[in-house]
Amino acid sequence: MKIPTNLKHKPVVCAEEYARIDGKYADKSDAQGLSLGLAQWNDRGNVDISAKIWRHSGEKWSRQSEEMPMHRVLDLAIMICKTYGYFKEAYRIPGLFDPENPTIGAIELQGAKTPLNVCTDNSMIAGDIQLFAQALNDEGERLGERFRVLATALKEAGY
């Protein structure tokens, strides 16, 4: 399915058959495409680039399509990698985390550090973290494949 090119986000690079590879939603996803392009929030003289997930309801393009600055896409990838790494070893901790020290890692960028914490404000965290860990484990093969592809792409790009 061709993604729209007449909207505010201006695609430059497209993956128009994304639904075929959308994890466990493959071939039944409403996420029909991905694009990298010119952000919809651009002002004259100020050009930002962004990544967009294009959703289609089966009848029309959805307002739930998401656009993010590309650095945030990478920040989420970093967060996913660090979270996955934490949960590979979390089975050793009763309840999967220490309520007295809920920090599970950090993202260090641009000379600053943002901790990654288990959300202890969630009143259902004891059960939710178990469900999260199980879902993460269930997705292990698909995530592992994506981590390997990401690692290869980073090496090819010189990182």
N, C-alpha and C positions, 0 to 999 in steps of 0.2 A: 504494500500500500504506500503510495507516495505521500510524504508528509507535506503540509502546507508551506508554501514559500511566500504567501501574500500577507502574512500576519506580521506583528511587530518584531518577533524574533526572526532574524534572517539567517537560516541555515547556511553553513559553508561546507561542513563535512557531515554526511548523513549515514546512519545505519537504519535503512528503511525496513528491514526484515527482522528487527530485534525480537519480536514476539516468538520467533522460532527458537531463540536461545535464552529466554527469560526465566532461567532457573526452573523451579518446580512448576511454574506457570507456562512453560514452553508450549507453544501451539494453541493456547487458550487464554492468552494474556490480552489485556486491553492496552498494554504498553506496546504500541506498534512500531515505534521508532525512537532513535536517539539522534541528537544533532549537537554539533558544536558550531557556534556562529556568533553573530552580533546580538548583544543583549537587547531585550525589549525595552529596557529602562534607559537606553542611551539618550543623551542630550547632545545638541549641536556642539561639536568640538571636544566631546568627551565620549570616547568609544570604549566600551567594555565588551569582553567576550564571555560567553556563557555556554553551559551544557543544558540540554533540554530533554526531558522524557516526554514523548508525545503519546497521549492516551486517546483511544478511539472506542466509543461505546458499541460499535457495530453499525451505528447509524450516522454519527457525527463526531467530529473532534471534540474532546472533552475539555471543559474549563479546569479540570483537575490535572491537566498537563503541568509539569513542574519545570521551572527554569532556575538554574543556580549558577553563580559565578564559578568558573572552572577551579579556582583554588579551593572552594568549598567541597567540590566533588572529591578532590584529592585529600582534603582534610577528613572527609568521611571515610575514604579508603584507608587512611592511616588509622583512624579510630577503629574501623572494623578489624584491621590486622592486629592491632594491639589488644583489642577485646578478645579476639579469637585466641591469641597467644595466652592471655590470662586464663581463659576457661579451659584450655588444654591441661592446666595444672590445678585448677580450682577444686577438683574432686578431693584433693587432700585437705581442704579446709571445711570444717563443719559448717553446714548451711551455705557453702560456696563463697563466703566472704566473711571478713571480720567486722562486725558492727561497730567496734571501737575505732577501727581504721578502715573505712570503706574505699580508700583510694586503691585502684587496681593498676594504675599506670599514669602516664602523662603524654601530652603532645607538646613537644618543644619546637617552636618555630619563631622566626623573626626576633630572636633574643628574649622571648618570653616563654613561659611554661603554663599549660592548662592541664590541671589534673583530670584524670578520668576516674570517676567515683561511681560506686553502686548507689542508686538513688534511694537513700534511706528515708526520704520523705514519702515514698510510696508506701501506704499502709498495708499493702498486700505483697511487699517485696519478698518475704520468705517463700511464698508460693510462686510468685512471678519469676524470681531468679531461677528456680528449679525448671519452670516451663521454658524459659529463655535458654538455659543450658541444654535442655533436651532438644529443643528446636535447632540450636547451633550444632549439636552433635549429629542430628538427623541430616542437616545440610552439609556435613563435613566433606563429602565427596565433591559436591558441586562447588563449594567454596574453595576447596583445595585446588580444583582445576583452574579456577579464576586466579588464585594466588600464584600458581605456576605461570599462567599466561601473563599476569602482571609483572612478575619477576623477569620473565624473558623480555617483555616490552621495555622494561626499565634498562636492562642490560643492552638491548639494541639501541636505545636512545643515549647510551653512554653513562648510565648511572650504576 
